Amino acid sequence: MEDTTTNRRITFPEAKKLQEELREKLLSIPAPEKMTTIGGADLSFNRFGTTFYAGIVILSFPDMKLIGRSLVKMEVHFPYVPGYLSFREVPPLLLAWNQIPVKPDVVVLDGHGVAHPRRMGVAAHFGCVVHHPTIGCAKKKLYGEYKEPLPYRDAVSPLTDPGTKEILGYVLRTREKVKPVFISPGNMMNMDSSIQIIKQCMRRHRLPEPTRMAHEAVNMFRRGELNEGYEDIQ
């Protein structure tokens, strides 16, 4: 496997140590005061495959209009191991990120931020590597405990560490009577900003627009309907 900060091959103990080192660099701060753009990041791949399709879309904020799209295809040989999935996902996302000429103010990733046993989900890992504000928005729980939110839109319950009871993020019901999503800050982002930004990104769907559009883009790319590279969309 490869160290996502140096591109050298590392062992599992080294990967765990790297996660712990990156955790010490995480910043919990409010979101930028003047946000005009927001990114959404997602990947498409087979669980045990090596070919990854990664995409980052850029939307205007808060009106959620698509203004840019970066798509890449990459071979990744890090094995599928729960708790270490960011070592598979961050390298192709970095390629997509590096293609973007003007970075979005914040990036929402389809995955967890600090709601992770070592506080280093893909949103936290990616945010540390690029030193940029990030938020994780996952469809399923990885770690923590919570009470089911009430069955109406914008109902929220805290996601907490089973041992320390530390708040790791929030469980948000984005539509009435649909499964909630799991929100946690990545890097350069605090809890309050994370949940407020995601609420502003919601429209008619279960997922926030940045990751919903990123998911749509990477699957179109995988099917050959979109081309690799960066595209301005005006």
C-alpha positions as CSV (number, residue, x, y, z in Angstrom):
1,M,0.0,0.0,0.0
2,E,1.1,3.6,-0.4
3,D,1.4,6.5,2.0
4,T,-1.0,9.1,0.6
5,T,1.4,11.9,1.8
6,T,4.6,10.6,0.3
7,N,3.6,7.9,-2.3
8,R,5.9,5.3,-0.7
9,R,4.7,1.8,0.1
10,I,3.9,1.2,3.8
11,T,2.8,-1.6,6.1
12,F,-0.5,-1.7,8.0
13,P,1.2,-0.7,11.3
14,E,2.7,2.3,9.5
15,A,-0.7,3.1,8.0
16,K,-2.2,3.1,11.5
17,K,0.6,5.3,12.8
18,L,0.1,7.7,9.9
19,Q,-3.6,8.0,10.8
20,E,-2.7,8.8,14.4
21,E,-0.1,11.4,13.2
22,L,-2.6,13.1,10.9
23,R,-5.2,13.1,13.7
24,E,-2.9,15.5,15.6
25,K,-3.0,17.9,12.7
26,L,-6.8,18.2,12.5
27,L,-8.2,21.6,13.1
28,S,-11.7,22.2,14.5
29,I,-12.6,25.7,13.4
30,P,-15.6,27.5,12.0
31,A,-16.2,27.4,8.2
32,P,-15.0,30.3,6.1
33,E,-17.1,33.4,6.7
34,K,-17.7,34.1,3.0
35,M,-18.4,30.9,1.1
36,T,-19.2,31.2,-2.6
37,T,-18.4,27.7,-3.8
38,I,-18.5,24.2,-2.4
39,G,-17.1,20.9,-3.7
40,G,-18.5,17.4,-3.6
41,A,-16.3,14.3,-3.9
42,D,-17.2,10.7,-4.6
43,L,-15.7,7.6,-6.1
44,S,-17.0,4.6,-8.0
45,F,-15.3,1.2,-7.8
46,N,-15.8,-2.5,-7.2
47,R,-15.1,-3.4,-3.5
48,F,-12.2,-5.7,-4.2
49,G,-11.2,-4.1,-7.6
50,T,-8.3,-1.9,-8.4
51,T,-9.8,0.6,-10.9
52,F,-11.2,3.7,-9.3
53,Y,-13.2,6.5,-10.9
54,A,-13.0,9.6,-8.8
55,G,-14.8,12.9,-9.2
56,I,-15.0,16.3,-7.6
57,V,-17.7,18.7,-8.6
58,I,-17.8,22.4,-7.8
59,L,-21.1,24.1,-7.1
60,S,-22.0,27.7,-6.4
61,F,-23.0,28.3,-2.8
62,P,-25.7,28.6,-1.6
63,D,-27.7,28.2,-4.8
64,M,-26.1,24.8,-5.7
65,K,-25.4,25.4,-9.4
66,L,-22.8,23.2,-11.1
67,I,-19.9,25.2,-12.2
68,G,-17.0,22.8,-12.6
69,R,-16.1,19.1,-12.7
70,S,-12.9,17.1,-12.3
71,L,-12.8,13.4,-13.2
72,V,-9.9,10.9,-13.1
73,K,-9.4,7.1,-13.4
74,M,-6.7,5.5,-11.4
75,E,-5.4,2.0,-10.4
76,V,-5.2,1.6,-6.6
77,H,-3.7,-1.6,-5.1
78,F,-4.3,-0.9,-1.4
79,P,-6.5,-3.8,-0.1
80,Y,-10.1,-3.4,1.1
81,V,-9.8,-3.2,4.9
82,P,-12.5,-1.4,7.0
83,G,-11.0,1.5,8.9
84,Y,-8.3,2.1,6.3
85,L,-10.5,2.8,3.3
86,S,-9.1,6.3,2.9
87,F,-5.8,4.8,1.8
88,R,-7.7,3.5,-1.2
89,E,-9.8,6.6,-1.8
90,V,-7.5,9.6,-1.1
91,P,-5.0,9.0,-3.9
92,P,-7.5,9.2,-6.8
93,L,-9.2,12.1,-5.1
94,L,-5.9,13.9,-4.9
95,L,-5.5,13.5,-8.7
96,A,-8.9,15.0,-9.2
97,W,-8.2,17.8,-6.8
98,N,-4.9,18.7,-8.4
99,Q,-6.7,19.3,-11.8
100,I,-9.0,22.0,-10.3
101,P,-7.6,25.4,-11.1
102,V,-9.6,27.3,-8.5
103,K,-10.4,25.3,-5.4
104,P,-13.9,25.4,-3.8
105,D,-14.1,27.0,-0.3
106,V,-15.2,23.7,1.3
107,V,-15.4,20.1,0.1
108,V,-18.1,17.6,1.2
109,L,-16.9,14.0,0.8
110,D,-19.1,10.9,0.5
111,G,-17.7,9.3,3.7
112,H,-16.9,10.0,7.3
113,G,-14.7,12.7,8.8
114,V,-13.9,12.3,12.5
115,A,-16.7,9.7,13.0
116,H,-14.0,7.0,12.8
117,P,-12.3,4.8,15.4
118,R,-9.1,6.8,15.0
119,R,-10.9,10.1,13.9
120,M,-9.5,9.6,10.4
121,G,-12.2,8.9,7.9
122,V,-11.7,9.9,4.3
123,A,-12.9,13.5,4.8
124,A,-10.5,14.0,7.7
125,H,-7.6,12.3,5.8
126,F,-8.2,14.1,2.6
127,G,-8.6,17.4,4.4
128,C,-5.3,17.0,6.3
129,V,-3.4,16.1,3.1
130,V,-4.7,19.1,1.1
131,H,-5.0,21.4,4.2
132,H,-8.5,22.4,3.2
133,P,-11.9,22.6,4.9
134,T,-13.8,19.3,4.6
135,I,-17.0,17.7,5.8
136,G,-17.9,14.0,5.7
137,C,-21.4,13.0,4.8
138,A,-21.9,9.2,4.8
139,K,-24.9,7.1,4.0
140,K,-24.1,4.5,6.7
141,K,-22.6,4.6,10.2
142,L,-19.0,3.4,10.6
143,Y,-18.5,4.1,14.2
144,G,-20.3,5.5,17.2
145,E,-23.8,5.2,18.7
146,Y,-26.9,7.3,18.4
147,K,-30.7,7.5,18.9
148,E,-32.8,7.5,15.7
149,P,-33.7,11.1,14.8
150,L,-37.4,11.9,14.7
151,P,-39.1,11.1,11.4
152,Y,-39.2,14.6,10.0
153,R,-36.9,16.7,7.8
154,D,-34.0,18.4,9.7
155,A,-34.4,16.2,12.8
156,V,-30.9,15.7,14.3
157,S,-29.4,13.4,16.9
158,P,-25.8,13.3,18.1
159,L,-23.4,10.6,17.1
160,T,-21.2,9.8,20.0
161,D,-18.1,7.6,20.9
162,P,-19.3,4.5,22.7
163,G,-16.6,4.7,25.3
164,T,-15.9,8.4,25.9
165,K,-19.3,9.8,24.9
166,E,-17.5,12.4,22.9
167,I,-19.7,13.9,20.1
168,L,-18.3,12.7,16.8
169,G,-20.9,14.2,14.5
170,Y,-24.6,14.3,13.9
171,V,-27.2,12.0,12.4
172,L,-29.5,14.1,10.1
173,R,-32.9,13.2,8.7
174,T,-32.8,15.1,5.3
175,R,-36.3,14.1,4.2
176,E,-39.4,12.9,6.0
177,K,-39.4,9.1,6.6
178,V,-36.1,8.4,4.8
179,K,-33.0,7.0,6.3
180,P,-30.7,9.6,7.8
181,V,-27.2,10.6,6.8
182,F,-24.1,10.8,9.1
183,I,-22.4,14.2,9.2
184,S,-19.0,14.8,10.8
185,P,-16.3,17.4,10.3
186,G,-13.1,16.6,8.5
187,N,-10.3,19.1,8.7
188,M,-10.6,22.9,9.3
189,M,-14.2,22.5,10.2
190,N,-16.2,22.3,13.4
191,M,-19.3,20.4,14.4
192,D,-21.8,23.3,14.2
193,S,-20.5,24.5,10.8
194,S,-20.6,21.0,9.4
195,I,-24.3,20.4,10.1
196,Q,-25.4,24.0,9.1
197,I,-23.6,23.7,5.7
198,I,-25.1,20.4,4.9
199,K,-28.6,21.7,5.7
200,Q,-28.0,24.5,3.3
201,C,-26.9,22.0,0.6
202,M,-30.2,20.0,0.8
203,R,-32.8,20.2,-2.0
204,R,-35.3,17.4,-2.9
205,H,-33.1,14.4,-2.3
206,R,-31.8,12.4,0.6
207,L,-28.2,13.4,-0.1
208,P,-26.8,16.9,-0.1
209,E,-26.3,18.3,-3.6
210,P,-22.5,18.3,-3.7
211,T,-22.1,14.6,-3.0
212,R,-25.2,13.7,-5.0
213,M,-23.9,15.4,-8.1
214,A,-20.4,14.0,-7.6
215,H,-21.9,10.5,-7.4
216,E,-23.9,11.1,-10.6
217,A,-20.8,12.4,-12.3
218,V,-18.4,9.5,-11.4
219,N,-21.0,7.0,-12.5
220,M,-21.5,8.8,-15.9
221,F,-17.8,8.8,-16.2
222,R,-17.5,5.1,-15.5
223,R,-20.2,4.4,-18.2
224,G,-18.2,6.5,-20.7
225,E,-20.7,9.4,-20.8
226,L,-18.2,11.9,-19.5
227,N,-14.5,12.4,-20.2
228,E,-11.6,12.4,-17.9
229,G,-10.1,15.8,-16.9
230,Y,-11.4,19.1,-15.7
231,E,-14.3,21.0,-17.2
232,D,-15.6,24.4,-16.5
233,I,-19.4,24.5,-16.7
234,Q,-20.9,27.9,-17.1
